[in-house]
């Protein structure tokens, strides 16, 4: 009796050590001829088509930014519940916009955008340690390397511009997960981010590695070398999704040589636009250029762009919080205005958050109190804008002193589930089969926060 025949795809799906197969439940599979980055249809009508993730690395204090705590101001100097003394907010809060949202004086430009914001004041995360919290925010997991949020989005939707990467990360951190925070893990490599620069490097000096022909090759010889390489790949390599991902990455790298320099060229912008973002401003120049690049990238069809601003880990020096906020306040406000004026904000989801927030107490270091705050993952602030969220909404609250979420809590897994929902996906059905099981961004957790969806 002859053994039953089984296709390569069937074998991969059944083998416990298979390399993986595209299994977005409820969607038609991507044909190899279309490419892994071909645009895909979501599970249902999306509110957002793309994401800009503004990562404030280190954990910005909600008490000096977006969580108004008059009780904490009144209790400043009294003994806290832990080791320190209650520290009154170092910024004044005022209500702004038609919605009357409370924002600190550290963000005067963003205060003018509150009617676009959906403020989540009762966020929570699984850990208050950077090495766990940063990977959790980016991938939903910290114990094993998992695909990043941007990779899941690109895997789900494909890209709208076949000459540009669908996922960009600008000046990411090297620590607390490093490249895993924007990697594709077991997804095909074509879904990982293209990196522009590193943290600590001026954006004006940041570049994409190996974008130009290497080893003395000219443009023509480089293209011919790639053509021959891909021809050999097709003949010799088994056409799994992993191999196809590598081959498509090589083809994309070739097309990028012409497309990327154009989209990264800020000289095409008007002086009025450059000024609005804060380009050439003493405090704002670096992040202004990042925000303007983000707008140019999503306008060109990139699905997911992450910008990173480091330096929010204020265990001490919290009295300089306003100086840090000034680096991002004007650029982010200009980004929201620019997206709105171009008709992009409606279907572009903007996310602002750190990996966690801060405590209401002073930081105690080596037995001494400092003007700073320790990590707090039990209650902190993030905000969303555009992309189908309810604008001008303040959602959730922490207790009167700000130790933990007490109402309308949004866990990190809930945030991920809601982002996917806004992009048109049921997070429980957006899966990838690897190693004999189905994986998803939210693992076995997460509930969509329907109250914040417009």
N, C-alpha and C positions, 0 to 999 in steps of 0.2 A: 504493500500500500504506500503510495507516494505521500510525503508530508504535505500538509496544506501550504499553499503559497501565501505569503504575506508581504504587503508593500513596505517600503522603507518607512513611510510615515506611520503605518500601523505598528511596525516594530518599535519605532521611537516612542510611540505613545504607550506601548505596553511594557517596554523594558524598564526595569527599576533604575538603570544607570544611563538611560537615553540622554541624548544631548538636548532634547527639548523639541517642542513643536508649537506653532502658533495656534492658540486655542482661546481666542476671545469669544466667549460663549455668546451665541446669538448673532454672530456676525459671519458674513461670508469670508472664507479664507482668502488671503492675499496670494494671487498666483505669482509664480516665480518670475514670469515675464513682466509683471507690473512692478516688481521691486518691493522690498520691505518697507520703503518710505512712501509708497503710493498713498494718496489720501484715502481714508476709510470713513465709513458712515458709523456714527455712534448708535447706542441702543435706542435712544429716543431724541427728540428735538433738543439740541443744546442751547444753553443761554450764553455760553462762552466758547470761543474758538481757539483761544491762546491764553498763556499765563505769563505774567511778569512777577517774579518772586524777589522781593526786597528783603534780604536776610541781614538782620542786625546782629552780627555775631558777638556773643558774650553775654547777652541777656540784658536788654535795656530796662531801666527802672520804670515801672508803670506809674510810680508815685510822682515822678517828675515829668510825665508825658501825657497819659490819657486817662488815668484812673483817679478821679477827684475824691479825696478823702478828708473832708473837713474835721472828722473826729480824730484822725491821726495828727492833724495840725494842732488841735487843741491838747492832745495827749503827749506832744513832743516833750522829751526829757523824763518821762515816767518809765518805770521798769517794764520791760517787755516780757513776753511769755517764754522767751528762750534765754540766751546769754546776754543780749545787748539791751540798750536803752531805746525806747521808741524815738525814731528820728522824724521830725516834722518834714513834710515835703519842702524841698529847696526851690520850688518854683510856684508861682501864683497861677491859679486856674480861673478861667473866665468862660462863659457860655458864648457860642458862636453859631452863626447860620440860622436858617429858618427852623432847624431841628433843635437848636439850643444845646448842642453837644458841648461838654466840658473838655477843654484842651488847655494845656499849660502854656505859659508865656515862652517856653523854650521852642515852641513850634508855631511862630506867628504866621508863616506862609501856609502851612497845612491847616491852620485854623480857618483859613478862607476856603478850604475845600471840604469842610465837614459834611455838607449836604450830599457829597459823593461817597462818604465813608460808611462802612458798616463795622462798628466798633465792638469787638468781642472782649469784654472785661472779665470773663470768668473762664479763661483758658486754663487747661491743666495738661501736664506731661508726665511720663512715667519716671523721670529721674531729674535730680537737681545737679548731676555731675556732667560736665561738658562732654567727656568721652562717650557717654551713653546718650545724652540728650540731643547732640548735634546729628549723629547718625539716625536716631529715631525720627527727628524732624524731617530729614531728607529721604529716608528709605522705609520708615515704619518699623525698623528692626535694628538691633545693635549686636546681637550675639552671632549672627551670620551675615555675610555680605549679600545684600539684596539689591535689586534694581532701585535706582533713585526715582523720586517723584517725576522729574522731568523725563526720564526714560520710559516710565509707564505711560505718560501722556503721549509721547512720540510713538510708542508702540501701538497705542490705541487709535490714534488719529492719523498717523503718517504726517507728511509735511505738504505745505502748499507751494513750496519753491524747491524744485529738484536740484537747483544749483547752489543751495545753501544748506548747512546743517539744520536740522529741525530743532536742535537743543544747544543753546549757548550758555556757558557760565563765564562770568567776568570777574576776575580777581578773587577766586575762591580761596578759602583757608587751606593751608597745608596740613593742619593738625585736626585731631578729633574726627578721624575718619578719612580726611584728605580726599584723594581722588574717588574713593568709594561713595562720597556724597553726591557725585555727579556721574557715577559709572552706571553701566548697564548690567553688571553682574552676569547672570546666566542668560539674559536676553541677548540677542545678536548684537555685535559690537557697533553696528550702525546706529543703535539707539542711545549710545553714550553721548555725553556733551562734548562739544568743541570748546576748549579752554582758551580764553584770552587773558593772559597775564596771571600773576599771583598776588596774594595779599602782600602789602608793603611795597609793591612796585608801582610807581606812577603810571597811570593809565596811558599817558602819552608815550611811554616806553614799552608798553605791553604789546605783544605780538603773538600770532598763532605759529606754533612750531612747524617747520618743514612745509610752509605754504608755497615756497618757491622751489624750483627744481634743484636737486642736491647733486653732490659729487661731480660737479663740472658739466652736468647735462644742460642742454638748451631746452627751450620750451618744446620744440619739435621732437628732439630725441627723447625727451621725457615722455611725451605722449605715445611715441612709437614703442618705447620700452614697456609702458603700461599696457598697451594693446597686446603685445606679445605675452606678457605675464598673465593677463586675464585669459588669453586663448589657451595657455598651458593649464591654468587653473581649471577651466571648464572641462578639459580633456582628462585631467588626472585626479581631480578632487571629487569626492562624493558630495553631491549638492544638498547638504543639510542647510538648515536655516543659519547655523553658525558660520559655515563657509560662505554662504551667500551674503551674510552680513559683512564679512571681511572684504569680499570682492566689491560689494556696493560702496563700502567705505573708501576703497582705493579709487573707484570711479568718481565718487563725490569729491575727493581731495583734488582730483584733476580739474573738475568743473569749478571748484572753489577759487582756484588761482585767478580767475577773471572776475567772479562775482563778489567775493568777500572784500577786496580792497575798495570797491565802489560803495558798498553799503557801510563800510567803516569810515568813509571819508566825510568828516564833519564840515569840511570847507564848502560843501554844497548847501549848507544851511545859511539862512539869512542872519545878519547881525542881530536883528531883533530877537530871533529864536535863541541864539547863543547867549544873549544877555539875560533873557527870561529864565533860562536854566541855571545861570550863574557860571557859565564858562569864563575862565580867566579871573574869576573872583578868588580872593586870597584863601578863603575857607572852603568855598564850594566847588572849585574848578574840577577836582578829580571826580567827585561823585556826579557832578553835573554832566560831565562827558559820558559817564557810564549810563546815566538815565537817558541821555539823548541817543546813545547807541542802542539802548533797549527799544526805544520808540522806532528807530530806523529798522531794526531787525524784525520786530513784529509786523511793521508795515510792509516789509519785504516778504513776509510769509513764514517766518520762524515761529514755531509753536510754543516754545518755552524758553524764557530768558531769565537767568538768575544773576542778580547783582549782590555783592557782599560788601558790607561796611563793617570792619572790625573795630574793636576798642570800646565796647559797651560793658565790659566786665568791671564795674565800679565797686570793688571791695574797699577802695579808698579813692580819694579825689573826686567824690561825687559833686563837689562844688564846681567842678569843671563840666558838668553834664550839659549845660547850655551851650558851651563851646562845641561839644561833640554833636549836639542836635543841629547846630548851625551848619554843619557840613552837609547834611542831607535834607534839611527842611525845605529850602528854596528849590533844589533840584527835583525832589519828589512832587512838590506842589505843581511845578511847571510841567512835569511828566503827565500828571492827571489832567491838567488844563489842555495840554497839547493833544493827548489822546481824545479828549472830549471834543475839541474843536475839529478834529479830523474824522470824527465819527467812529473812532476805534474803541472808545471806552465801553461802549454798549456791549461789545462782545470780546473785550479783553479783560481778564480777571487779574487784578493787582492784589498781591498779598504782601503785607508788612508784618514781620514778627522776628523775635529772637528765639533761641532754643528754650528759654524760660524767662522768668522775671526776677524780681528782687523782694527781699523781706522788708517789713516796716521798721525793723530795728537797725541800730548801728552795727557795723561789722566789728567783731572782736578778733584781733590778730595778735598772737603772742601775749594774750592777757590784757591788751590795751584796745580801747574802743577807737575807731576811726570814723571819719566822715565818709562812710560808705555803707553798702548794703550787701548782704549775703545772697546766695542763690535761692530762688523760690519757684518750685514747679507746681505748687498746689493752687495757685491763682495768679494769673498774669494777663497781659493785654496783647492782642493782635488786632489787625484790621484788614478788611477786604474792601475793594472798590471795583465798580464796573461788573461786567460779566454776569449780570443777572442777580446780583445780591440787592437786598433792600438798602437803599441809600438813606443817610441821615438817621440811622438806627444805632442806639446803644443797647447791646444785648448782653445780659448776664451781669452778675455783680459778685464781688467778694465781700467778706464780712467788713464791719465798720472800720477795722484797722488794716485790713488787706492781707491777712495771713493765708486765706484759702477761699476757693470758690464756694458760694453758698446757694446760688440761684442760677439756673440756665447754664450750667457748666458745659463747656465744649472741650472734650478730650482731643488730644492730638489725632487719634484715629478717626474721630468724628470730623475733624477739619479735613483730613484726607478724603474721607467718604464724600463730604460735601463738595469739595473741589471737583472730584470726578463726576458727581451728579450734575454740577453746573456745566461740565463739558459734555454731558449727554450720556453718562455711563452709570450703570448699576455696579457699584464697587464689588458686590459679591459675585458678579458674573464676568468681570474683567480679570481673566486669569491667564496664566502661562504654565504649561505642563513641563515640569523638569524633575528628573530623578524619581519618576513614578508618582508624583503628586502634583496637584494644582496649587500654584502660588498666586497670591494677590497682594496688593499694596497694603491693605488693611488687615492682613492675616485672617484671624477669625473675629475681629473686633469691628467697631465703627458703626455709627448711626448717622444718617444724613440729618443735618439741622435744617429742617424745612422752614422754621420760623424766620430764617434770615434770607430765604429765597424770595425774590420779588414775584 
